[in-house]
């Protein structure tokens, strides 16, 4: 079946031109969905990024990258951010030796993230330990695959985030 170049209906033979607001909103929604963050939480991150020194858009992405669920995904201990979030909520990880079940926990340089001792015998983590060797870990993190243990070496920088995100559109959206 061939797709038509226009939406259904007799009157819609052309698409309206995208507005600046529409582009800004689409970029914000894309980043929100990507990191699995609700609107109120995202707004809070934006305000925090504004108060930090440096470029607001880059600070926002750095804050989102520093979330515990995202770090676990980046370490390769989960297949997706949603799965990482669920694993954190179920208490499978500890940060600096303390059980942490808050996915939005912001990690700092020097933080040690590991699968809790009682959870390592879990079938999922046994299989994960064997298949994790081909995972590409970002430069700001270090992973010990045998112990299922990760370390945050430094804060992430904008260059470490390889996704196609135009953070300036998000800043413009909130600056209206």
N, C-alpha and C positions, 0 to 999 in steps of 0.2 A: 504494500500500500504506500503510495507516494504522499508525502506531506505537502500541504498547501503553504504557500509563502505568506499567508495572512490568517488571522484568527477567524473562527466560524462566524457566520451571520452575514446578512446582505450589506450592512452599512459599514463594516470594519474591513476595508480593503487596505488600510495603511495603519501603521503604529504611530502613536504620538511620540514626539521627540522627548527624550529623557531630560528631566530638569536637573539642575545642580542638586537640589534637595533630594530628589529621587536617587541620584548616584551616591550621595553622602549616606542616606538611610540604608541603601543596599550594602554599602561597605561596612557600616556599623553592624548590621544584622548578620553579615557573613562572619565577621570576627566573633560576635556573640555566640553564634551557633557552633563555630569551629572550636571554641574553648568551652562550650557548654555552660554559659553563664547567663543568669536571668538579667532583665533590664535594670532593676534596682541595684543589683550587685555590680553590674557593668558601669553604671553611673558613679557608684562609689569608687571603683577603681579609677575612673577618669578624673574625679576630683582629687584623689590621692596623687595621681600622676601630675596634675596641674601644680600641686604644692611642692613637688620634688624639683630639684635643680636640674636643668637640662631641657631637652626638647620633649614637650608633652606627649606627642604621639609615640615616640620611641619609649618613653617611660611607661606608657600604658601597656605596650606590648611586652616590655620587660617584666612588669608586674604580673601579667597574664602567664608568661612563660615560667615564672617563679612559683606558681601554684603547685602544690604537692601532687595533685592528680596529673598535671601536665608533665612534671618531672618524671614520674613513674612511667608514663607513656614514652617519654624521650629516652629513658634508660632501656626500654624494650621489655619491661616487666608486664606490659599489657598490650593488647592488639589495637586498642583505641582509647581515646580520652574517656569515653563513657564507661568502658570496662575498667579503666584505671580508677575512675571515680567510685565505681561500685566496690572494687577491691579495697579501696581506702575506707569506705563507709563500713565495710564488714570487718574492719580491724586487722587486716593482714599485714600492715606495715608499722614500723616504728621509726621515729626520727630522733636521733641522738639517744637511743636506748629507751625512749618513752613511747608507748602505744599512742598512735595518732589516728583518729578516725574522721578527720575534718579535711575534705578534699581541697578547700580553699586556703589551707595552711600555707603561708608564704615561707619558702625555704631561703636560707641565707648561705653565703660562702662558709664552708667548713661543716655544714650539716651532713650527718651520716644517715642515709635512708636504707633500711634493710627489711627483708621479709622476716617477720617474727619467728622465733625458734620453733614454736609449736605448729606454725603454718607451713614450714618448709617440707614437711612430710606429705602435704596435700598433693594429690595427683597433678593438679594444674601446675604447681611450681616445680615439681620433678620434671615434667615435660618441658617446661619453660627453660629450665637450667640447661637442658640438652640442646634446645633449638635456638638459644639466644646468641650463639657465637657469631652469627652473620649480621647482627644488629649494628647499625652505624650510630654511635653515641656522639652527641655534640661535644665540642671542645671544652665547654664549661662544666661538663660532668665527667665523672670517671666511674666505671662499672667493673666490679669483680664478679664475673659470671659464675664461678664455682660457689661463692658464698651468697649469691643473690644480694649483693651489697653495693650501693652507690654512694658517691660523695659529690657534693656541690663544690667545685673548685673555686669558681669566681661567679659574680653576677653575670647573667647573659647580657650581651650587647645586641643592638639592632641587627648587626651583620650576621649574627648566629641564627636569626629567624629567617629561614629560606622561603617562607610562604609568600605568595604574591598578595601583599596587603598594602594598601595605600592609606597609611595611618593619618595623613594630612586631611583626608576627607572626613574622618571621624572627628578630628579636632574642629574642623569647620562646622560639622553638624552640631556639636555641643556649644559652639560659639555664636549660634544664631541669636 
